[in-house]
Amino acid sequence: MTQPNDRSNIKFNSLAELKLSHAKTLLFHACQTQFRREPTDRELLYWTDFLVNEGDLHEMLKRLPDGPGEIALTADPLASVCLPEAALVSEKASMAADSLNQDVAQKSGAHQGVISLVGSAGLFYAGRPSKIYVLVENLSAITWVSGQVEPVFACYHWIDKTGNIIIYDGIRSRLPEAIEPATRKQVPVSVIAPPVAGDYILEVTLVHEGVTWMEDDGLASLRFEITVDPSLSESGLKIMKELQWAKASAAEKF
């Protein structure tokens, strides 16, 4: 099973398709963030149907097993949903517009959407620039574009393990193209790591200049843990890579 195609620019033919896509995004994000795994095929059918039919996201998170396991069916009438023969969505089902991070909370506002990580974040070194790729899904009624008047940019915050904000207003990254309502686009985000090595939380978000930080107005920003390694000079990095190669080469001989 593979995650929904993060690299394609998708336009939806109906509200039902949009709801189903959003439910799948929430489920994949939940499993990857909480359990470091993808949902099983059975979970995919069950929980997408659960979410688009007004199932509670908190209830889903409680019942998802830790590990490779399956869904846990309960007798709770508020939580029980029959497995569908196919993941079909009715037009009457309301959209699951919950924000999903390490803390899950419902959001409302004019800038609703979801940001998810594409691939892995890679290595971060103290004080050095890096680049990550995210998928930005626009669930609002307005087009997001890095134009000249009230532009929208990708940005980030660094938070320490105790919840203190270390860097609130990171460098801006332009959206490579406009993100229209009911579409999603891949966005490269330039990030500079904090100057001190350690464990942090990186929050990737969007800012609508002169209007709002979009995580405060409906956007489900992306949060994940990052270990920032001590920064080394270019020569130091070269030596470390050579030592790692030597160690791996020696291990192959024994």
C-alpha positions as CSV (number, residue, x, y, z in Angstrom):
1,M,0.0,0.0,0.0
2,T,1.3,3.4,-0.8
3,Q,0.5,6.8,0.5
4,P,-1.7,9.1,-1.7
5,N,0.3,10.5,-4.6
6,D,1.9,13.5,-2.9
7,R,3.7,14.7,-6.0
8,S,0.8,15.3,-8.3
9,N,-1.3,18.5,-8.6
10,I,-4.8,17.2,-8.1
11,K,-8.1,18.8,-8.9
12,F,-11.3,17.1,-7.6
13,N,-14.4,16.5,-9.7
14,S,-16.7,16.5,-6.7
15,L,-17.0,17.4,-3.1
16,A,-17.2,13.7,-2.4
17,E,-13.7,13.1,-3.9
18,L,-12.3,16.0,-1.9
19,K,-13.7,14.6,1.4
20,L,-12.3,11.2,0.7
21,S,-8.9,12.6,-0.1
22,H,-8.8,14.7,3.1
23,A,-9.8,11.7,5.2
24,K,-7.0,9.6,3.7
25,T,-4.5,12.4,4.3
26,L,-5.6,12.6,8.0
27,L,-5.3,8.9,8.4
28,F,-1.8,8.6,6.8
29,H,-0.6,11.6,8.8
30,A,-2.0,10.1,12.1
31,C,-0.3,6.7,11.5
32,Q,3.0,8.2,10.5
33,T,3.1,10.9,13.3
34,Q,1.9,8.6,16.1
35,F,3.1,5.2,15.2
36,R,5.7,5.6,12.4
37,R,3.8,3.3,10.1
38,E,1.3,3.4,7.3
39,P,-2.3,2.3,7.8
40,T,-3.3,-1.3,6.7
41,D,-5.7,-1.8,3.8
42,R,-8.4,-2.7,6.3
43,E,-7.8,0.4,8.4
44,L,-7.8,2.6,5.2
45,L,-11.3,1.4,4.3
46,Y,-12.7,1.6,7.8
47,W,-11.3,4.9,9.0
48,T,-11.8,6.9,5.8
49,D,-15.5,5.9,5.9
50,F,-15.5,6.7,9.6
51,L,-14.1,10.2,9.1
52,V,-16.2,11.3,6.2
53,N,-19.3,10.2,8.0
54,E,-18.8,12.6,10.8
55,G,-16.7,10.2,13.0
56,D,-14.7,11.9,15.7
57,L,-11.0,12.2,15.0
58,H,-10.1,11.9,18.7
59,E,-12.0,8.6,18.9
60,M,-10.0,7.3,15.9
61,L,-6.7,8.2,17.5
62,K,-7.7,6.4,20.7
63,R,-8.6,3.2,18.8
64,L,-5.7,3.1,16.4
65,P,-3.3,0.3,17.7
66,D,0.3,1.0,18.3
67,G,2.3,-1.2,15.9
68,P,1.4,-3.0,12.7
69,G,-2.0,-4.2,14.0
70,E,-5.6,-3.9,12.8
71,I,-8.5,-1.7,13.8
72,A,-10.2,-2.4,17.1
73,L,-14.0,-2.7,16.7
74,T,-16.0,-1.8,19.8
75,A,-19.6,-2.0,20.8
76,D,-19.7,1.7,21.4
77,P,-22.6,2.9,19.2
78,L,-21.0,6.3,18.8
79,A,-17.8,4.7,17.5
80,S,-19.1,1.7,15.5
81,V,-19.0,2.0,11.7
82,C,-19.5,-0.9,9.4
83,L,-16.7,-1.7,7.0
84,P,-17.8,-0.6,3.5
85,E,-17.3,-2.8,0.5
86,A,-15.7,0.2,-1.2
87,A,-14.6,3.6,0.2
88,L,-17.6,5.5,-1.2
89,V,-18.6,8.9,0.1
90,S,-22.0,10.4,0.0
91,E,-22.6,14.1,-0.8
92,K,-24.3,14.4,2.6
93,A,-21.2,13.6,4.6
94,S,-19.5,16.6,6.1
95,M,-15.8,17.4,5.6
96,A,-13.4,16.4,8.3
97,A,-11.6,19.7,8.8
98,D,-9.7,18.7,12.0
99,S,-6.1,19.9,12.5
100,L,-3.8,17.0,13.2
101,N,-0.4,17.4,14.9
102,Q,1.0,15.9,18.0
103,D,-1.9,17.7,19.7
104,V,-5.2,17.3,17.8
105,A,-7.7,20.1,17.9
106,Q,-10.6,21.2,15.7
107,K,-10.0,24.5,13.9
108,S,-12.2,27.0,12.1
109,G,-11.3,29.9,9.9
110,A,-11.0,31.2,6.4
111,H,-7.6,29.5,5.7
112,Q,-8.5,25.9,6.1
113,G,-6.0,23.4,4.7
114,V,-3.5,20.7,5.6
115,I,0.3,20.5,5.3
116,S,2.0,17.1,5.3
117,L,5.6,16.1,4.8
118,V,6.8,14.7,1.5
119,G,9.5,12.0,2.0
120,S,11.9,12.4,5.0
121,A,13.2,15.6,6.5
122,G,16.8,14.7,6.2
123,L,19.6,15.9,8.5
124,F,19.7,19.3,10.2
125,Y,22.9,21.0,11.5
126,A,23.0,23.9,13.9
127,G,22.8,27.2,12.2
128,R,22.9,25.7,8.7
129,P,20.2,25.9,6.0
130,S,18.3,22.9,4.8
131,K,15.4,22.3,2.5
132,I,12.3,20.1,3.0
133,Y,9.4,19.4,0.8
134,V,5.8,19.5,1.9
135,L,2.4,18.9,0.4
136,V,0.0,21.9,0.9
137,E,-3.7,21.1,0.5
138,N,-6.0,24.1,0.1
139,L,-9.4,23.4,1.7
140,S,-10.5,27.1,1.8
141,A,-12.4,29.2,-0.7
142,I,-9.5,31.5,-1.7
143,T,-6.5,30.9,-3.9
144,W,-3.1,31.0,-2.1
145,V,-0.4,32.7,-4.2
146,S,2.9,34.4,-3.5
147,G,1.9,37.6,-5.4
148,Q,2.8,41.2,-4.8
149,V,-0.4,42.1,-2.8
150,E,-0.9,40.3,0.5
151,P,1.2,37.3,-0.6
152,V,1.2,33.8,0.9
153,F,4.5,32.3,1.9
154,A,5.7,29.0,3.5
155,C,7.4,29.7,6.8
156,Y,8.2,27.9,10.1
157,H,8.6,28.0,13.8
158,W,11.2,26.2,16.0
159,I,9.9,25.0,19.4
160,D,12.0,23.3,22.1
161,K,11.0,20.1,23.9
162,T,9.4,22.0,26.8
163,G,7.1,23.9,24.4
164,N,9.0,27.2,24.3
165,I,9.1,29.0,21.0
166,I,12.8,29.4,20.0
167,I,12.3,31.0,16.6
168,Y,8.8,32.2,15.8
169,D,9.3,33.8,12.4
170,G,11.6,31.8,10.1
171,I,12.7,32.7,6.6
172,R,10.0,32.9,4.0
173,S,9.7,30.5,1.0
174,R,7.6,31.5,-2.1
175,L,4.9,29.1,-3.3
176,P,6.2,27.8,-6.7
177,E,2.7,28.3,-8.1
178,A,-0.8,29.3,-7.1
179,I,-2.7,26.8,-4.9
180,E,-6.4,27.0,-5.9
181,P,-9.2,25.8,-3.7
182,A,-9.7,22.0,-3.7
183,T,-6.1,21.4,-5.0
184,R,-2.8,20.4,-3.4
185,K,0.7,21.3,-4.5
186,Q,4.2,20.3,-3.5
187,V,6.1,23.2,-1.9
188,P,9.9,23.4,-1.2
189,V,10.6,25.1,2.2
190,S,14.0,26.5,3.1
191,V,14.7,26.2,6.8
192,I,17.6,27.4,8.9
193,A,18.2,25.3,12.0
194,P,18.6,26.8,15.5
195,P,22.2,27.8,16.4
196,V,22.4,25.3,19.2
197,A,22.3,21.5,18.7
198,G,19.5,19.6,20.4
199,D,16.0,18.2,20.1
200,Y,13.3,20.4,18.7
201,I,9.9,20.5,17.1
202,L,9.7,22.1,13.7
203,E,6.4,23.6,12.8
204,V,5.9,24.3,9.1
205,T,3.1,26.7,8.3
206,L,1.9,29.4,5.9
207,V,1.7,33.1,6.5
208,H,-0.7,35.4,4.6
209,E,1.2,38.6,4.8
210,G,-0.8,41.5,6.3
211,V,-3.6,39.1,7.1
212,T,-2.8,36.2,9.5
213,W,-0.6,33.3,10.4
214,M,-2.7,30.7,8.7
215,E,-2.4,28.1,11.5
216,D,-4.3,30.6,13.6
217,D,-7.2,30.7,11.0
218,G,-7.9,27.1,10.1
219,L,-4.7,25.6,8.6
220,A,-3.5,22.3,10.1
221,S,0.2,23.1,10.1
222,L,2.9,20.3,10.1
223,R,4.7,19.6,13.3
224,F,7.4,16.9,13.8
225,E,10.4,16.2,16.0
226,I,13.9,17.0,14.7
227,T,17.3,16.4,16.2
228,V,19.6,19.2,15.2
229,D,23.2,17.9,15.1
230,P,26.3,20.0,16.0
231,S,27.5,22.0,13.0
232,L,30.8,21.0,11.4
233,S,33.0,22.7,8.9
234,E,33.1,21.4,5.4
235,S,36.4,19.7,6.1
236,G,34.9,18.2,9.3
237,L,31.9,16.9,7.4
238,K,34.2,15.3,4.8
239,I,36.3,13.6,7.5
240,M,33.1,12.3,9.2
241,K,31.8,10.9,5.9
242,E,35.1,9.2,5.2
243,L,35.1,7.7,8.7
244,Q,31.6,6.4,8.2
245,W,32.6,4.8,4.9
246,A,35.7,3.2,6.5
247,K,33.6,1.8,9.4
248,A,31.0,0.4,6.9
249,S,33.8,-1.1,4.7
250,A,35.5,-2.7,7.7
251,A,32.2,-4.2,8.9
252,E,31.7,-5.9,5.5
253,K,34.9,-7.8,6.0
254,F,34.0,-9.5,9.3
